[in-house]
Amino acid sequence: MFTRCDERNYREMLPGVELKTLTHGEAMLLGEFRLKKGAVIPSHSHPHEQIGYLVSGRLRFNSEGETYEAGPGDGWCFTGNCEHGVEVLEDSLVVEVFSPVREDYLP
């Protein structure tokens, strides 16, 4: 499966948080997130393993009692059911993979 870049495919998930599903298969999904400075993704968990890469910007992660500030080029992995949340410190661009596929993120 191939997917062409299209600016119209972003959708707002939370205030200041936009998702574009880039592509997906049977077992994983690749998404691009545009995050606005000041946005907050509240602490949450889900059964999906989540691996991410920060293309640009700055984020502060909170996970299981620890805080980590991420900058461009940094990556992360949250196992399924791991509690995590994010504060957006600067406008940011993130690419993430979820496995299994997040049904709520399908186009």
C-alpha positions as CSV (number, residue, x, y, z in Angstrom):
1,M,0.0,0.0,0.0
2,F,1.2,3.5,-0.9
3,T,-0.1,6.7,0.4
4,R,0.4,10.2,-1.1
5,C,1.1,13.2,1.0
6,D,-2.1,15.2,1.4
7,E,-2.5,18.2,3.7
8,R,-6.3,17.7,3.9
9,N,-6.0,14.3,5.7
10,Y,-5.2,15.8,9.2
11,R,-7.9,15.6,11.8
12,E,-8.1,17.2,15.3
13,M,-7.8,14.6,18.0
14,L,-7.6,17.1,20.9
15,P,-7.2,20.8,21.0
16,G,-3.8,21.5,19.4
17,V,-3.3,17.9,18.4
18,E,-3.8,16.9,14.8
19,L,-3.3,13.4,13.3
20,K,-2.7,12.2,9.8
21,T,-2.7,8.4,9.3
22,L,0.1,7.9,6.8
23,T,-0.4,4.2,6.2
24,H,-1.3,1.0,7.9
25,G,-1.2,-2.8,7.5
26,E,-2.7,-5.7,9.3
27,A,-0.5,-5.4,12.4
28,M,0.7,-1.8,12.6
29,L,-0.2,1.8,11.8
30,L,2.0,4.8,11.0
31,G,0.8,8.3,11.9
32,E,2.1,11.9,11.8
33,F,1.1,14.3,14.5
34,R,1.2,18.1,14.4
35,L,1.2,19.4,18.0
36,K,0.8,23.1,18.9
37,K,2.7,24.7,21.8
38,G,0.7,24.5,25.0
39,A,-1.3,21.4,24.0
40,V,-1.6,18.6,26.5
41,I,-2.2,15.0,25.9
42,P,-3.5,13.8,29.3
43,S,-2.1,10.8,31.0
44,H,-3.6,7.6,29.4
45,S,-2.9,4.1,28.5
46,H,-3.9,1.7,25.6
47,P,-3.1,-1.9,24.7
48,H,-1.0,-0.8,21.7
49,E,2.8,-0.7,21.7
50,Q,3.8,2.9,20.6
51,I,7.1,3.9,19.1
52,G,7.7,7.5,18.2
53,Y,10.3,9.9,16.7
54,L,10.3,13.7,17.2
55,V,11.0,15.3,13.9
56,S,10.9,18.9,15.3
57,G,9.9,20.8,18.4
58,R,10.1,19.9,22.1
59,L,7.9,17.7,24.2
60,R,7.8,16.8,27.9
61,F,6.7,13.2,28.5
62,N,5.3,11.9,31.8
63,S,5.3,8.1,32.2
64,E,4.9,6.0,35.3
65,G,6.3,8.7,37.6
66,E,9.2,9.8,35.4
67,T,9.6,12.9,33.3
68,Y,11.6,13.1,30.0
69,E,12.1,16.2,27.9
70,A,12.5,15.2,24.2
71,G,14.1,17.3,21.4
72,P,14.5,16.8,17.6
73,G,15.8,13.3,16.8
74,D,14.7,11.7,20.1
75,G,12.6,8.6,20.1
76,W,10.5,6.6,22.6
77,C,8.7,3.4,23.1
78,F,5.7,2.7,25.3
79,T,4.7,-0.9,25.9
80,G,1.0,-1.7,25.8
81,N,-0.9,-0.5,28.9
82,C,1.9,1.8,29.9
83,E,0.5,5.1,31.4
84,H,1.9,8.2,29.6
85,G,1.1,11.8,28.8
86,V,2.7,14.7,26.9
87,E,3.0,18.5,27.3
88,V,3.9,20.3,24.1
89,L,6.7,22.8,24.8
90,E,7.1,24.0,21.2
91,D,5.2,23.4,18.0
92,S,6.2,19.9,17.1
93,L,6.0,17.3,14.4
94,V,6.0,13.6,15.5
95,V,5.9,10.3,13.6
96,E,4.6,7.3,15.5
97,V,3.9,3.6,14.9
98,F,1.2,1.7,16.8
99,S,0.9,-2.1,17.0
100,P,-1.6,-3.6,16.7
101,V,-3.5,-1.1,14.5
102,R,-5.4,1.5,16.4
103,E,-8.9,1.3,15.0
104,D,-9.7,4.8,16.2
105,Y,-6.8,6.2,14.0
106,L,-7.9,4.6,10.8
107,P,-8.8,7.1,8.1
